[in-house]
């Protein structure tokens, strides 16, 4: 089982403090795991209750800094992290 932070447009200094290297969309994580030779059983976003408060904060922070074109990203399904369950592929 693996958990990673979700959605690049939510990136902040908090991610840097936690030593994250990037944020993912579920399809990106699924693709990376598949390329590594594991079968992805399921992926799901979680911590969904914090998504809109964090999104609002990031919008506010973005308005104070520079305008970014992150609104083109899909917001549903949503959550601030992704959980994936994968297993080795048996050939």
N, C-alpha and C positions, 0 to 999 in steps of 0.2 A: 504494500500500500504506500502511496506517495501523496503528499499534499504540497501544493505550490500556490503562490499568490496569483490572482486572476486579473486580467485586463490591464494592458500596458498604459492605458490612459489614466489609471489610478495611481501611477508611480509617484512617489514623493520621497522626502528626506527620511521618512519612517522606513521605507524599503532599504535605503542606504545604511541606516543605523542597524538594521537587522541583517545586513550583508547579503541581501537578495541581489541577484545578477539581472533578473528580468521578471516580468509577469507574463502569463500565458492566457490564451483563449483555450477552451477545452479541446477544440479540433487540433490546435498546435501541439498540445501535450500528447494527445492520442497519436498523432503522426510521429512525434519524436520517439515515443515508446515502441511503436510498431517498427520503426527503422532499427531500433536497438534489439529487435528480435523477440519481443514479448507480445503476447496476446492481451489486448485490453478487454477486460471483462465489462467494465463500466466506468464512466466518468460522470461526475456531477459537481455542480457548483454548491458551495455551502457558505455559512455565515451570511445568509441572505438578508437578515434583519439589519445588518450594518451597511449594506450596499448603498442605499439612498443617502443616509447621513454622510458617508465617506464621499460619495459622488458629489454631493452638494459642497462639501469642504474643498474638494479638488477643483470644482468649478470656480469657487470663490478665490482659491489660491491662484488658479490660472488667469483669472481676470486681473489680479494684482500684478502678475508677471508678464506673460505674453499670451496671445491668443493662439490656441492650438486647434487643429482640426480633428479632435478626437470624437466629436459628436457623430461622425459617420460610422462609428463602431456600433454593433448590435448590443442592446442593453438587456435583452431577454433571451434565454434564461440568464439569471444574474446571481451574483454572489461575489465576495471579495477574495475567495480562495476556491481552488478546485481540488477535488479528491479523485484519485484514479485507483482502480484495482486491476492489476495485471498479473499474468503468469507466463512462465516460459512456454514457448511454442514447441510442441513435441512433433518431430518430423519423422 
